[in-house]
Amino acid sequence: ARVRTLDLTFQKPFGGYGLFWTNDDISKLTTFLFLNNGTVNGVPILEQGGVQRALQRDTSDRGLDTGNNSRYNFAFWANPYGASSGYECEFWVPYASGFGGIRFLNLPNG
């Protein structure tokens, strides 16, 4: 079996630090979250309100203010963009940030 974690002396899995993602992992995870809203074959696997808040689809809960113009909600970070960033409309970009600088973003379409 291929080892995809950092080899630490305490030998316990810790998903936040040390898990090395492959392109296939990211593809499956983003499809599951961003396209299928945390469902598999139409069956919710994740609590739907949490998914909506994490992905900035619930405008009533943008998450915790991190103090650097971003928010944190249900393990996702998000940054707002708009006129001050040179865009004509206001939008949010949620993303996950992991070990070694690996990030995956949900970029708006349109």
Secondary structure, DSSP 4 states (H G I P E B T S, - for coil): ----B---TT----TTSSBPPPHHHHHHHHIIIIITTTEETTEE-S-HHHHHHHTT--TT---EE-SSS-EEETTEEEEEESGGGT-SS-EEEEEEE-GGG-EEE-----
